[in-house]
Amino acid sequence: MRWVKVPGWIVAFCIVLFISAIMSMAMWGGVKTECASVPWYRLPGCSMAFYENLSGGLIAAGGALFAGWLAWSAVREQVEIERAKLRAADIAGQSARADQVSKAVAELTTIANEGQMLLLRIREQLLDPTPDGQYFPTSPGSWISTLTGDRIWNTVTRMRSIAENLKDELDRERGMGHNAIKARYDVIALQAVTEFNSEMEAVRTMLNQQQGWLADENKRLTDLRKATA
């Protein structure tokens, strides 16, 4: 609820006008007729002179009313200040929540995109008779996020290690054992890739969930800002 701010001079004018009206009615309805012949704009002053007790009481009541209005205005202003602080705190809190979810969305989006690219490179390397681990990332970079931790990075590291170990063994063995080594590592690599695929599916699921939450958080933030506009 918003308070309508009324200037003090309007309140004072209304009080004076009310007192003048009461005094004029007292003069017209009273027994004293000395003010009947004076111009209308002098009626309040004339009636106050003849009805001193009434005018004194009305002036005192008007002063008390104006003082009460001033006190009420001060309280109202303080209430508005406190409400503004609460609204600002609500907006700041909501903005922080939206930023946190937005950060999670950005991290998961990066992991999902890089994971997709890595899977494409893995498929290409499967056709290479002498694969190696050079196409795998060597530093965590953006593979670690607040939601997944280092779980996916550990899987990527394990796949890189498998590819590097395979290359080392193939380099040492140029004879008949080449195919056997390749077949053995294919089984191990397939298991790691399957695990990585499962991790990527979980990332995509989390990403969809976080995107939905981000839309909700941004909507709440927009509603709060509209309410305070």
N, CA, C and O of each residue as an XYZ file, in Angstrom:
916
protein
N       0.858     -1.203      0.000
C       0.000      0.000      0.000
C       0.886      1.242      0.000
O       1.811      1.342      0.806
N       0.613      2.184     -0.892
C       1.390      3.424     -0.970
C       0.599      4.572     -0.336
O      -0.589      4.759     -0.598
N       1.299      5.324      0.502
C       0.679      6.497      1.112
C       0.707      7.661      0.127
O       1.668      7.846     -0.619
N      -0.389      8.448      0.146
C      -0.450      9.653     -0.676
C       0.145     10.800      0.122
O      -0.364     11.146      1.188
N       1.206     11.385     -0.378
C       1.877     12.473      0.330
C       1.137     13.781      0.102
O       0.955     14.220     -1.034
N       0.713     14.399      1.205
C      -0.006     15.679      1.150
C       0.907     16.762      1.697
O       1.405     16.622      2.814
N       1.148     17.839      0.954
C       1.998     18.927      1.464
C       1.432     19.523      2.746
O       0.216     19.577      2.935
N       2.324     19.969      3.623
C       1.898     20.527      4.906
C       1.043     21.779      4.760
O       0.130     22.001      5.555
N       1.331     22.598      3.754
C       0.567     23.840      3.611
C      -0.891     23.548      3.263
O      -1.783     24.312      3.630
N      -1.134     22.435      2.551
C      -2.528     22.080      2.234
C      -3.267     21.693      3.504
O      -4.411     22.097      3.713
N      -2.602     20.898      4.364
C      -3.221     20.503      5.626
C      -3.515     21.735      6.485
O      -4.605     21.868      7.040
N      -2.529     22.635      6.589
C      -2.726     23.851      7.391
C      -3.855     24.703      6.829
O      -4.667     25.247      7.578
N      -3.901     24.815      5.498
C      -4.968     25.602      4.872
C      -6.333     25.001      5.154
O      -7.289     25.725      5.430
N      -6.428     23.679      5.087
C      -7.717     23.010      5.349
C      -8.153     23.224      6.797
O      -9.336     23.430      7.067
N      -7.197     23.175      7.730
C      -7.543     23.398      9.137
C      -8.045     24.821      9.351
O      -9.048     25.036     10.032
N      -7.337     25.801      8.763
C      -7.772     27.197      8.879
C      -9.144     27.393      8.247
O      -9.999     28.088      8.796
N      -9.345     26.772      7.082
C     -10.622     26.890      6.401
C     -11.741     26.285      7.236
O     -12.843     26.831      7.295
N     -11.461     25.158      7.880
C     -12.470     24.501      8.714
C     -12.817     25.372      9.920
O     -13.988     25.532     10.265
N     -11.778     25.936     10.563
C     -12.034     26.810     11.722
C     -12.846     28.026     11.298
O     -13.779     28.435     11.988
N     -12.474     28.603     10.142
C     -13.206     29.780      9.669
C     -14.655     29.438      9.374
O     -15.547     30.238      9.654
N     -14.900     28.277      8.819
C     -16.275     27.871      8.512
C     -17.081     27.701      9.785
O     -18.232     28.128      9.862
N     -16.465     27.065     10.802
C     -17.164     26.872     12.076
C     -17.496     28.219     12.720
O     -18.596     28.415     13.237
N     -16.546     29.131     12.683
C     -16.779     30.436     13.286
C     -17.858     31.211     12.521
O     -18.671     31.911     13.126
N     -17.859     31.085     11.208
C     -18.885     31.780     10.418
C     -20.260     31.211     10.723
O     -21.229     31.959     10.858
N     -20.350     29.882     10.834
C     -21.646     29.273     11.169
C     -22.088     29.676     12.561
O     -23.274     29.880     12.819
N     -21.106     29.788     13.466
C     -21.463     30.215     14.830
C     -22.026     31.630     14.827
O     -22.965     31.939     15.561
N     -21.443     32.481     13.995
C     -21.922     33.865     13.927
C     -23.312     33.915     13.314
O     -24.187     34.622     13.816
N     -23.526     33.164     12.220
C     -24.835     33.221     11.573
C     -25.916     32.540     12.412
O     -27.083     32.930     12.355
N     -25.541     31.548     13.172
C     -26.553     30.841     13.966
C     -26.614     31.298     15.411
O     -27.461     30.833     16.174
N     -25.726     32.203     15.796
C     -25.686     32.647     17.185
C     -26.601     33.839     17.429
O     -27.354     34.278     16.560
N     -26.497     34.344     18.666
C     -27.369     35.453     19.069
C     -26.738     36.808     18.793
O     -27.418     37.834     18.778
N     -25.420     36.797     18.574
C     -24.733     38.058     18.337
C     -24.785     38.398     16.852
O     -24.423     37.591     15.995
N     -25.244     39.610     16.576
C     -25.430     40.009     15.165
C     -24.513     41.156     14.752
O     -24.718     41.764     13.701
N     -23.505     41.456     15.569
C     -22.623     42.576     15.269
C     -21.854     42.374     13.969
O     -21.456     43.349     13.331
N     -21.645     41.143     13.573
C     -20.845     40.862     12.370
C     -21.709     40.678     11.122
O     -21.194     40.345     10.055
N     -23.009     40.892     11.252
C     -23.892     40.628     10.114
C     -23.640     41.577      8.964
O     -23.885     41.234      7.808
N     -23.150     42.774      9.270
C     -23.003     43.777      8.223
C     -21.587     43.861      7.647
O     -21.353     44.633      6.717
N     -20.666     43.105      8.163
C     -19.283     43.193      7.676
C     -19.143     42.382      6.402
O     -19.925     41.461      6.165
N     -18.139     42.717      5.563
C     -17.917     41.916      4.348
C     -17.621     40.459      4.694
O     -17.186     40.155      5.804
N     -17.858     39.561      3.738
C     -17.727     38.120      3.997
C     -16.307     37.712      4.374
O     -16.093     36.796      5.168
N     -15.334     38.423      3.777
C     -13.963     38.014      4.059
C     -13.505     38.416      5.457
O     -12.443     37.989      5.911
N     -14.331     39.266      6.166
C     -13.986     39.666      7.527
C     -14.799     38.910      8.567
O     -14.632     39.112      9.770
N     -15.681     38.038      8.090
C     -16.538     37.307      9.025
C     -15.760     36.434      9.999
O     -16.066     36.458     11.191
N     -14.752     35.648      9.547
C     -14.027     34.804     10.526
C     -13.393     35.620     11.636
O     -13.499     35.258     12.808
N     -12.731     36.727     11.281
C     -12.080     37.541     12.311
C     -13.074     38.181     13.248
O     -12.857     38.239     14.459
N     -14.163     38.658     12.687
C     -15.184     39.296     13.516
C     -15.832     38.308     14.467
O     -16.047     38.608     15.641
N     -16.139     37.135     13.954
C     -16.790     36.141     14.813
C     -15.844     35.664     15.908
O     -16.283     35.364     17.018
N     -14.521     35.589     15.599
C     -13.556     35.189     16.641
C     -13.512     36.201     17.763
O     -13.318     35.848     18.926
N     -13.693     37.464     17.408
C     -13.657     38.514     18.429
C     -14.835     38.400     19.388
O     -14.697     38.690     20.577
N     -15.977     37.986     18.888
C     -17.170     37.902     19.724
C     -17.344     36.524     20.351
O     -18.055     36.382     21.346
N     -16.697     35.501     19.773
C     -16.778     34.140     20.337
C     -15.358     33.686     20.680
O     -14.821     32.755     20.081
N     -14.767     34.373     21.666
C     -13.364     34.128     21.994
C     -13.134     32.708     22.511
O     -12.151     32.071     22.135
N     -14.015     32.210     23.357
C     -13.820     30.865     23.910
C     -13.881     29.803     22.813
O     -13.069     28.879     22.769
N     -14.862     29.963     21.934
C     -15.008     28.993     20.839
C     -13.825     29.058     19.893
O     -13.280     28.033     19.484
N     -13.426     30.304     19.545
C     -12.312     30.445     18.615
C     -11.012     29.921     19.228
O     -10.204     29.289     18.548
N     -10.820     30.196     20.541
C      -9.612     29.691     21.209
C      -9.567     28.179     21.220
O      -8.521     27.573     20.989
N     -10.733     27.566     21.496
C     -10.782     26.098     21.499
C     -10.522     25.517     20.120
O      -9.823     24.514     19.975
N     -11.099     26.164     19.100
C     -10.908     25.666     17.740
C      -9.460     25.819     17.281
O      -8.905     24.936     16.628
N      -8.856     26.962     17.636
C      -7.459     27.180     17.245
C      -6.554     26.165     17.940
O      -5.638     25.617     17.327
N      -6.820     25.918     19.235
C      -6.019     24.934     19.968
C      -6.193     23.542     19.362
O      -5.231     22.788     19.211
N      -7.465     23.213     19.013
C      -7.724     21.905     18.402
C      -7.050     21.803     17.035
O      -6.515     20.757     16.666
N      -7.089     22.921     16.285
C      -6.431     22.916     14.971
C      -4.928     22.731     15.096
O      -4.317     21.999     14.317
N      -4.322     23.411     16.099
C      -2.881     23.248     16.320
C      -2.533     21.826     16.711
O      -1.548     21.261     16.236
N      -3.362     21.247     17.593
C      -3.118     19.859     18.001
C      -3.268     18.913     16.811
O      -2.507     17.957     16.658
N      -4.278     19.203     15.960
C      -4.490     18.360     14.779
C      -3.300     18.442     13.822
O      -2.868     17.432     13.266
N      -2.772     19.666     13.638
C      -1.628     19.825     12.738
C      -0.378     19.149     13.309
O       0.395     18.527     12.581
N      -0.197     19.284     14.623
C       0.936     18.616     15.264
C       0.814     17.101     15.139
O       1.801     16.407     14.896
N      -0.413     16.593     15.308
C      -0.628     15.155     15.137
C      -0.343     14.707     13.711
O       0.206     13.630     13.480
N      -0.728     15.554     12.757
C      -0.453     15.212     11.353
C       1.048     15.175     11.093
O       1.533     14.303     10.372
N       1.782     16.114     11.673
C       3.235     16.114     11.509
C       3.846     14.844     12.089
O       4.710     14.226     11.467
N       3.396     14.455     13.287
C       3.923     13.236     13.905
C       3.574     12.010     13.064
O       4.413     11.135     12.852
N       2.334     11.955     12.588
C       1.912     10.826     11.754
C       2.711     10.789     10.457
O       3.053      9.710      9.974
N       3.016     11.966      9.883
C       3.808     12.015      8.652
C       5.209     11.473      8.879
O       5.759     10.762      8.038
N       5.790     11.827     10.053
C       7.128     11.332     10.361
C       7.129      9.808     10.505
O       8.025      9.124     10.011
N       6.108      9.295     11.191
C       6.001      7.836     11.337
C       5.799      7.176      9.976
O       6.396      6.142      9.679
N       4.956      7.786      9.163
C       4.695      7.232      7.833
C       5.972      7.194      6.991
O       6.248      6.208      6.307
N       6.746      8.280      7.052
C       7.997      8.326      6.296
C       8.957      7.241      6.772
O       9.627      6.595      5.966
N       9.017      7.046      8.094
C       9.909      6.009      8.623
C       9.456      4.619      8.181
O      10.273      3.759      7.852
N       8.143      4.418      8.179
C       7.609      3.130      7.712
C       7.958      2.906      6.251
O       8.326      1.796      5.868
N       7.847      3.947      5.427
C       8.183      3.829      4.009
C       9.671      3.534      3.819
O      10.052      2.763      2.938
N      10.505      4.155      4.655
C      11.949      3.899      4.565
C      12.252      2.441      4.893
O      13.036      1.790      4.202
N      11.620      1.933      5.957
C      11.854      0.539      6.342
C      11.337     -0.416      5.271
O      11.967     -1.433      4.979
N      10.190     -0.084      4.690
C       9.655     -0.931      3.628
C      10.576     -0.924      2.407
O      10.788     -1.953      1.765
N      11.118      0.253      2.101
C      12.043      0.346      0.966
C      13.290     -0.493      1.221
O      13.805     -1.139      0.310
N      13.774     -0.482      2.466
C      14.937     -1.300      2.805
C      14.624     -2.782      2.642
O      15.430     -3.544      2.107
N      13.442     -3.179      3.112
C      13.053     -4.588      2.986
C      12.911     -4.994      1.527
O      13.327     -6.082      1.131
N      12.307     -4.089      0.717
C      12.165     -4.406     -0.708
C      13.531     -4.498     -1.381
O      13.759     -5.376     -2.214
N      14.448     -3.582     -1.015
C      15.797     -3.633     -1.583
C      16.508     -4.919     -1.183
O      17.210     -5.527     -1.991
N      16.319     -5.333      0.082
C      16.936     -6.584      0.538
C      16.348     -7.784     -0.196
O      17.073     -8.711     -0.558
N      15.033     -7.766     -0.417
C      14.391     -8.859     -1.166
C      14.930     -8.932     -2.593
O      15.213    -10.014     -3.106
N      15.066     -7.774     -3.222
C      15.577     -7.740     -4.600
C      17.022     -8.221     -4.647
O      17.403     -8.985     -5.534
N      17.825     -7.768     -3.681
C      19.232     -8.186     -3.656
C      19.349     -9.691     -3.445
O      20.150    -10.357     -4.101
N      18.539    -10.227     -2.519
C      18.565    -11.659     -2.276
C      18.120    -12.457     -3.488
O      18.730    -13.468     -3.836
N      17.048    -11.995     -4.131
C      16.547    -12.683     -5.315
C      17.548    -12.589     -6.457
O      17.734    -13.549     -7.205
N      18.192    -11.438     -6.593
C      19.198    -11.270     -7.637
C      20.373    -12.219     -7.413
O      20.909    -12.795     -8.359
N      20.766    -12.375     -6.145
C      21.867    -13.297     -5.832
C      21.487    -14.733     -6.167
O      22.303    -15.492     -6.688
N      20.232    -15.107     -5.862
C      19.789    -16.467     -6.199
C      19.762    -16.677     -7.706
O      20.168    -17.730     -8.196
N      19.282    -15.674     -8.445
C      19.246    -15.782     -9.902
C      20.655    -15.874    -10.483
O      20.900    -16.635    -11.419
N      21.582    -15.089     -9.916
C      22.975    -15.136    -10.392
C      23.601    -16.495    -10.127
O      24.365    -17.006    -10.945
N      23.274    -17.077     -8.977
C      23.835    -18.388     -8.644
C      23.344    -19.456     -9.623
O      24.127    -20.276    -10.102
N      22.043    -19.437     -9.914
C      21.506    -20.404    -10.865
C      22.058    -20.135    -12.264
O      22.349    -21.071    -13.009
N      22.202    -18.851    -12.622
C      22.755    -18.500    -13.929
C      24.183    -19.014    -14.079
O      24.573    -19.485    -15.147
N      24.956    -18.920    -13.003
C      26.324    -19.436    -13.036
C      26.319    -20.935    -13.261
O      27.108    -21.453    -14.051
N      25.419    -21.643    -12.559
C      25.328    -23.095    -12.741
C      24.936    -23.447    -14.171
O      25.469    -24.397    -14.745
N      24.004    -22.683    -14.749
C      23.586    -22.929    -16.136
C      24.755    -22.736    -17.090
O      24.960    -23.538    -18.001
N      25.527    -21.662    -16.876
C      26.673    -21.398    -17.749
C      27.711    -22.515    -17.649
O      28.257    -22.949    -18.664
N      27.984    -22.984    -16.424
C      28.958    -24.063    -16.238
C      28.502    -25.352    -16.904
O      29.277    -26.015    -17.593
N      27.236    -25.701    -16.693
C      26.723    -26.945    -17.275
C      26.651    -26.857    -18.796
O      26.897    -27.845    -19.488
N      26.316    -25.679    -19.319
C      26.270    -25.511    -20.775
C      27.648    -25.722    -21.382
O      27.784    -26.378    -22.415
N      28.674    -25.165    -20.737
C      30.042    -25.332    -21.232
C      30.462    -26.794    -21.193
O      31.048    -27.304    -22.148
N      30.161    -27.467    -20.084
C      30.528    -28.881    -19.966
C      29.814    -29.715    -21.017
O      30.416    -30.595    -21.632
N      28.520    -29.438    -21.227
C      27.745    -30.198    -22.218
C      28.312    -29.994    -23.620
O      28.448    -30.953    -24.380
N      28.641    -28.758    -23.963
C      29.188    -28.482    -25.300
C      30.570    -29.109    -25.489
O      30.837    -29.727    -26.520
N      31.440    -28.953    -24.503
C      32.779    -29.525    -24.619
C      32.731    -31.047    -24.593
O      33.516    -31.714    -25.268
N      31.806    -31.588    -23.812
C      31.648    -33.044    -23.791
C      31.212    -33.587    -25.129
O      31.680    -34.639    -25.565
N      30.306    -32.865    -25.792
C      29.856    -33.282    -27.114
C      31.011    -33.249    -28.112
O      31.160    -34.166    -28.920
N      31.815    -32.213    -28.059
C      32.968    -32.118    -28.954
C      33.988    -33.222    -28.668
O      34.579    -33.776    -29.595
N      34.191    -33.539    -27.401
C      35.134    -34.595    -27.047
C      34.657    -35.949    -27.557
O      35.456    -36.749    -28.041
N      33.366    -36.204    -27.449
C      32.826    -37.468    -27.954
C      33.002    -37.581    -29.467
O      33.271    -38.665    -29.984
N      32.852    -36.468    -30.173
C      33.077    -36.494    -31.627
C      34.534    -36.818    -31.943
O      34.812    -37.583    -32.866
N      35.468    -36.239    -31.179
C      36.883    -36.524    -31.427
C      37.221    -37.973    -31.084
O      38.043    -38.603    -31.750
N      36.572    -38.498    -30.029
C      36.800    -39.900    -29.675
C      36.356    -40.818    -30.804
O      37.060    -41.769    -31.143
N      35.189    -40.539    -31.393
C      34.700    -41.372    -32.502
C      35.660    -41.311    -33.690
O      35.887    -42.312    -34.369
N      36.217    -40.129    -33.928
C      37.186    -40.006    -35.022
C      38.452    -40.817    -34.726
O      39.018    -41.445    -35.621
N      38.883    -40.796    -33.476
C      40.098    -41.503    -33.106
C      39.919    -43.017    -33.118
O      40.891    -43.756    -33.273
N      38.698    -43.475    -32.956
C      38.458    -44.917    -32.999
C      38.806    -45.510    -34.350
O      39.098    -46.702    -34.448
N      38.777    -44.695    -35.391
C      39.129    -45.158    -36.729
C      40.622    -45.055    -36.991
O      41.103    -45.514    -38.027
N      41.354    -44.462    -36.071
C      42.790    -44.284    -36.234
C      43.527    -45.526    -35.726
O      43.327    -45.919    -34.577
N      44.352    -46.139    -36.528
C      45.048    -47.347    -36.065
C      46.088    -47.066    -34.986
O      46.505    -47.983    -34.279
N      46.509    -45.818    -34.851
C      47.504    -45.459    -33.821
C      46.987    -44.281    -33.001
O      47.517    -43.175    -33.111
N      45.964    -44.501    -32.181
C      45.386    -43.402    -31.404
C      46.326    -42.955    -30.296
O      47.209    -43.703    -29.875
N      46.128    -41.736    -29.832
C      46.859    -41.226    -28.668
C      45.920    -40.338    -27.861
O      44.752    -40.170    -28.211
N      46.446    -39.770    -26.775
C      45.595    -38.974    -25.885
C      45.718    -37.491    -26.086
O      45.296    -36.727    -25.218
N      46.277    -37.044    -27.192
C      46.526    -35.618    -27.381
C      45.244    -34.811    -27.563
O      45.245    -33.603    -27.328
N      44.174    -35.441    -27.968
C      42.926    -34.709    -28.187
C      42.133    -34.539    -26.892
O      41.078    -33.905    -26.893
N      42.629    -35.095    -25.792
C      41.980    -34.911    -24.498
C      42.534    -33.662    -23.814
O      43.718    -33.358    -23.955
N      41.694    -32.935    -23.077
C      42.193    -31.771    -22.329
C      43.159    -32.204    -21.234
O      43.007    -33.282    -20.660
N      44.141    -31.375    -20.945
C      45.147    -31.701    -19.939
C      45.000    -30.894    -18.656
O      45.751    -31.115    -17.706
N      44.056    -29.970    -18.607
C      43.813    -29.197    -17.383
C      42.310    -29.136    -17.126
O      41.515    -29.180    -18.065
N      41.920    -29.034    -15.851
C      40.486    -29.065    -15.519
C      39.685    -27.999    -16.253
O      38.601    -28.269    -16.771
N      40.237    -26.763    -16.294
C      39.533    -25.689    -16.998
C      38.087    -25.573    -16.565
O      37.784    -25.390    -15.386
N      37.207    -25.680    -17.533
C      35.770    -25.535    -17.267
C      35.068    -26.877    -17.088
O      33.839    -26.940    -17.107
N      35.848    -27.960    -16.911
C      35.238    -29.277    -16.708
C      34.744    -29.456    -15.279
O      34.003    -30.398    -14.996
N      35.138    -28.577    -14.384
C      34.715    -28.653    -12.986
C      33.653    -27.581    -12.739
O      33.831    -26.424    -13.118
N      32.557    -27.970    -12.105
C      31.470    -27.021    -11.830
C      30.996    -27.187    -10.397
O      31.368    -28.134     -9.704
N      30.169    -26.247     -9.972
C      29.666    -26.285     -8.599
C      28.711    -27.455     -8.378
O      28.571    -27.930     -7.251
N      28.053    -27.925     -9.436
C      27.079    -29.007     -9.296
C      27.696    -30.386     -9.525
O      27.323    -31.349     -8.855
N      28.626    -30.488    -10.455
C      29.208    -31.796    -10.771
C      30.540    -32.027    -10.073
O      31.036    -33.153    -10.033
N      31.121    -30.965     -9.522
C      32.421    -31.109     -8.897
C      33.470    -31.532     -9.917
O      33.462    -31.060    -11.054
N      34.380    -32.429     -9.511
C      35.421    -32.896    -10.436
C      35.132    -34.292    -10.972
O      36.021    -34.943    -11.522
N      33.894    -34.754    -10.815
C      33.532    -36.106    -11.243
C      33.749    -36.310    -12.736
O      34.337    -37.310    -13.148
N      33.282    -35.373    -13.543
C      33.418    -35.510    -14.995
C      34.872    -35.357    -15.409
O      35.350    -36.067    -16.294
N      35.569    -34.438    -14.774
C      36.986    -34.257    -15.089
C      37.778    -35.538    -14.800
O      38.689    -35.884    -15.553
N      37.440    -36.233    -13.730
C      38.111    -37.492    -13.411
C      37.876    -38.532    -14.508
O      38.782    -39.293    -14.846
N      36.662    -38.565    -15.063
C      36.362    -39.494    -16.153
C      37.158    -39.134    -17.404
O      37.699    -40.009    -18.081
N      37.223    -37.834    -17.704
C      38.007    -37.378    -18.860
C      39.479    -37.738    -18.678
O      40.138    -38.197    -19.611
N      39.983    -37.523    -17.461
C      41.384    -37.847    -17.182
C      41.647    -39.338    -17.354
O      42.679    -39.732    -17.898
N      40.719    -40.160    -16.894
C      40.885    -41.608    -17.041
C      40.885    -42.020    -18.506
O      41.660    -42.889    -18.905
N      40.011    -41.396    -19.322
C      39.996    -41.723    -20.755
C      41.293    -41.297    -21.426
O      41.817    -42.008    -22.283
N      41.808    -40.136    -21.034
C      43.085    -39.698    -21.601
C      44.208    -40.665    -21.222
O      45.059    -41.000    -22.046
N      44.196    -41.106    -19.970
C      45.215    -42.051    -19.509
C      45.139    -43.361    -20.282
O      46.171    -43.938    -20.626
N      43.907    -43.841    -20.562
C      43.735    -45.078    -21.336
C      44.331    -44.915    -22.733
O      45.043    -45.795    -23.216
N      44.037    -43.784    -23.379
C      44.551    -43.546    -24.733
C      46.072    -43.436    -24.740
O      46.727    -43.962    -25.640
N      46.642    -42.752    -23.737
C      48.088    -42.596    -23.680
C      48.785    -43.931    -23.409
O      49.819    -44.236    -24.003
N      48.198    -44.727    -22.498
C      48.781    -46.037    -22.211
C      48.706    -46.951    -23.434
O      49.629    -47.718    -23.710
N      47.592    -46.856    -24.162
C      47.460    -47.655    -25.379
C      48.538    -47.277    -26.387
O      49.152    -48.153    -26.996
N      48.768    -45.990    -26.564
C      49.794    -45.545    -27.513
C      51.176    -46.036    -27.093
O      51.964    -46.478    -27.929
N      51.464    -45.958    -25.801
C      52.773    -46.411    -25.321
C      52.965    -47.904    -25.583
O      54.038    -48.320    -26.021
N      51.947    -48.704    -25.323
C      52.073    -50.146    -25.540
C      52.186    -50.467    -27.023
O      52.945    -51.350    -27.421
N      51.425    -49.741    -27.839
C      51.509    -49.994    -29.279
C      52.883    -49.591    -29.824
O      53.414    -50.236    -30.728
N      53.446    -48.522    -29.268
C      54.778    -48.104    -29.699
C      55.834    -49.156    -29.336
O      56.789    -49.371    -30.083
N      55.652    -49.805    -28.190
C      56.625    -50.812    -27.767
C      56.425    -52.149    -28.499
O      57.382    -52.884    -28.741
N      55.178    -52.445    -28.842
C      54.872    -53.735    -29.467
C      54.505    -53.525    -30.934
O      53.423    -53.025    -31.240
N      55.385    -53.897    -31.817
C      55.137    -53.748    -33.251
C      54.866    -55.092    -33.931
O      54.732    -55.174    -35.152
N      54.789    -56.129    -33.118
C      54.619    -57.459    -33.706
C      53.178    -57.921    -33.718
O      52.243    -57.151    -33.938
N      53.041    -59.232    -33.467
C      51.722    -59.869    -33.570
C      50.787    -59.423    -32.434
O      49.567    -59.529    -32.563
N      51.345    -58.929    -31.335
C      50.495    -58.550    -30.210
C      49.764    -57.233    -30.396
O      48.999    -56.819    -29.524
N      49.988    -56.575    -31.514
C      49.374    -55.265    -31.763
C      47.859    -55.336    -31.683
O      47.234    -54.540    -30.982
N      47.275    -56.268    -32.384
C      45.808    -56.376    -32.414
C      45.246    -56.766    -31.052
O      44.188    -56.284    -30.647
N      45.965    -57.649    -30.344
C      45.491    -58.076    -29.025
C      45.473    -56.904    -28.058
O      44.525    -56.725    -27.293
N      46.550    -56.100    -28.105
C      46.604    -54.917    -27.240
C      45.466    -53.966    -27.572
O      44.791    -53.452    -26.680
N      45.261    -53.738    -28.853
C      44.186    -52.829    -29.293
C      42.820    -53.336    -28.843
O      41.982    -52.557    -28.391
N      42.601    -54.629    -28.965
C      41.308    -55.202    -28.579
C      41.088    -55.069    -27.067
O      39.985    -54.752    -26.621
N      42.135    -55.311    -26.292
C      42.017    -55.214    -24.835
C      41.689    -53.787    -24.412
O      40.842    -53.569    -23.546
N      42.353    -52.828    -25.017
C      42.104    -51.433    -24.666
C      40.764    -50.937    -25.202
O      40.165    -50.018    -24.643
N      40.303    -51.545    -26.281
C      38.986    -51.156    -26.796
C      37.894    -51.452    -25.775
O      36.949    -50.678    -25.619
N      38.032    -52.573    -25.086
C      37.043    -52.935    -24.058
C      37.090    -51.936    -22.911
O      36.056    -51.464    -22.439
N      38.304    -51.619    -22.467
C      38.457    -50.661    -21.366
C      37.955    -49.279    -21.779
O      37.258    -48.610    -21.015
N      38.315    -48.855    -22.996
C      37.903    -47.535    -23.483
C      36.389    -47.457    -23.651
O      35.771    -46.436    -23.349
N      35.799    -48.550    -24.135
C      34.347    -48.551    -24.326
C      33.637    -48.362    -22.996
O      32.640    -47.644    -22.919
N      34.137    -48.995    -21.962
C      33.542    -48.832    -20.633
C      33.659    -47.390    -20.156
O      32.709    -46.835    -19.602
N      34.837    -46.776    -20.373
C      35.037    -45.386    -19.960
C      34.158    -44.437    -20.762
O      33.589    -43.497    -20.207
N      34.044    -44.680    -22.071
C      33.203    -43.825    -22.906
C      31.741    -43.961    -22.519
O      31.002    -42.976    -22.507
N      31.321    -45.185    -22.200
C      29.935    -45.396    -21.751
C      29.665    -44.630    -20.459
O      28.610    -44.021    -20.284
N      30.644    -44.679    -19.564
C      30.514    -43.922    -18.318
C      30.458    -42.423    -18.596
O      29.685    -41.694    -17.976
N      31.291    -41.971    -19.541
C      31.303    -40.544    -19.884
C      29.975    -40.129    -20.511
O      29.453    -39.053    -20.221
N      29.435    -40.984    -21.367
C      28.120    -40.709    -21.962
C      27.048    -40.579    -20.879
O      26.185    -39.704    -20.946
N      27.117    -41.457    -19.887
C      26.155    -41.393    -18.785
C      26.306    -40.086    -18.012
O      25.316    -39.469    -17.618
N      27.560    -39.669    -17.801
C      27.803    -38.395    -17.123
C      27.243    -37.230    -17.938
O      26.657    -36.305    -17.376
N      27.419    -37.273    -19.242
C      26.910    -36.195    -20.101
C      25.387    -36.147    -20.095
O      24.794    -35.070    -20.141
N      24.763    -37.307    -20.038
C      23.303    -37.343    -19.968
C      22.819    -36.721    -18.659
O      21.825    -35.995    -18.634
N      23.535    -37.017    -17.575
C      23.177    -36.409    -16.287
C      23.369    -34.894    -16.329
O      22.577    -34.145    -15.757
N      24.427    -34.450    -17.010
C      24.671    -33.010    -17.152
C      23.535    -32.353    -17.925
O      23.058    -31.286    -17.538
N      23.102    -32.976    -19.008
C      22.011    -32.393    -19.803
C      20.716    -32.334    -19.003
O      19.947    -31.379    -19.118
N      20.480    -33.368    -18.188
C      19.281    -33.360    -17.337
C      19.350    -32.222    -16.322
O      18.381    -31.489    -16.125
N      20.515    -32.087    -15.679
C      20.691    -30.987    -14.717
C      20.576    -29.635    -15.403
O      20.021    -28.691    -14.840
N      21.100    -29.542    -16.618
C      21.045    -28.277    -17.348
C      19.603    -27.874    -17.627
O      19.233    -26.716    -17.433
N      18.790    -28.816    -18.078
C      17.368    -28.517    -18.331
C      16.671    -28.077    -17.054
O      15.860    -27.151    -17.064
N      16.993    -28.747    -15.955
C      16.388    -28.394    -14.671
C      16.808    -27.000    -14.229
O      15.983    -26.198    -13.792
N      18.103    -26.721    -14.349
C      18.610    -25.417    -13.929
C      18.073    -24.296    -14.815
O      17.820    -23.193    -14.329
N      17.898    -24.562    -16.094
C      17.332    -23.550    -16.995
C      15.900    -23.214    -16.596
O      15.493    -22.053    -16.645
N      15.133    -24.237    -16.197
C      13.778    -23.987    -15.712
C      13.783    -23.166    -14.435
O      12.983    -22.244    -14.274
N      14.695    -23.508    -13.525
C      14.804    -22.732    -12.276
C      15.239    -21.307    -12.550
O      14.765    -20.371    -11.908
N      16.150    -21.144    -13.512
C      16.620    -19.792    -13.828
C      15.477    -18.934    -14.356
O      15.367    -17.759    -14.007
N      14.627    -19.517    -15.195
C      13.475    -18.766    -15.706
C      12.554    -18.347    -14.554
O      12.047    -17.225    -14.535
N      12.343    -19.253    -13.599
C      11.494    -18.931    -12.445
C      12.122    -17.835    -11.587
O      11.442    -16.901    -11.164
N      13.427    -17.958    -11.335
C      14.104    -16.966    -10.491
C      14.105    -15.589    -11.161
O      13.905    -14.574    -10.493
N      14.325    -15.553    -12.457
C      14.312    -14.270    -13.177
C      12.920    -13.656    -13.180
O      12.775    -12.435    -13.106
N      11.899    -14.497    -13.266
C      10.527    -13.985    -13.225
C      10.225    -13.381    -11.854
O       9.623    -12.311    -11.764
N      10.638    -14.061    -10.797
C      10.437    -13.509     -9.454
C      11.168    -12.182     -9.306
O      10.639    -11.236     -8.723
N      12.383    -12.116     -9.835
C      13.151    -10.880     -9.746
C      12.465     -9.752    -10.508
O      12.416     -8.618    -10.032
N      11.937    -10.061    -11.684
C      11.222     -9.053    -12.471
C       9.969     -8.581    -11.744
O       9.669     -7.387    -11.728
N       9.246     -9.508    -11.146
C       8.024     -9.150    -10.398
C       8.355     -8.250     -9.205
O       7.635     -7.291     -8.928
N       9.452     -8.564     -8.498
C       9.844     -7.729     -7.363
C      10.207     -6.314     -7.816
O       9.834     -5.332     -7.173
N      10.927     -6.221     -8.915
C      11.322     -4.895     -9.414
C      10.097     -4.105     -9.891
O      10.027     -2.893     -9.688
N       9.140     -4.782    -10.520
C       7.912     -4.095    -10.946
C       7.128     -3.595     -9.746
O       6.545     -2.511     -9.780
N       7.117     -4.401     -8.675
C       6.343     -4.026     -7.483
C       6.916     -2.801     -6.791
O       6.195     -2.084     -6.099
N       8.220     -2.556     -6.975
C       8.852     -1.409     -6.326
C       9.006     -0.219     -7.265
O       9.489      0.837     -6.857
N       8.598     -0.387     -8.520
C       8.738      0.715     -9.490
C       7.743      1.830     -9.175
O       7.707      2.841     -9.876
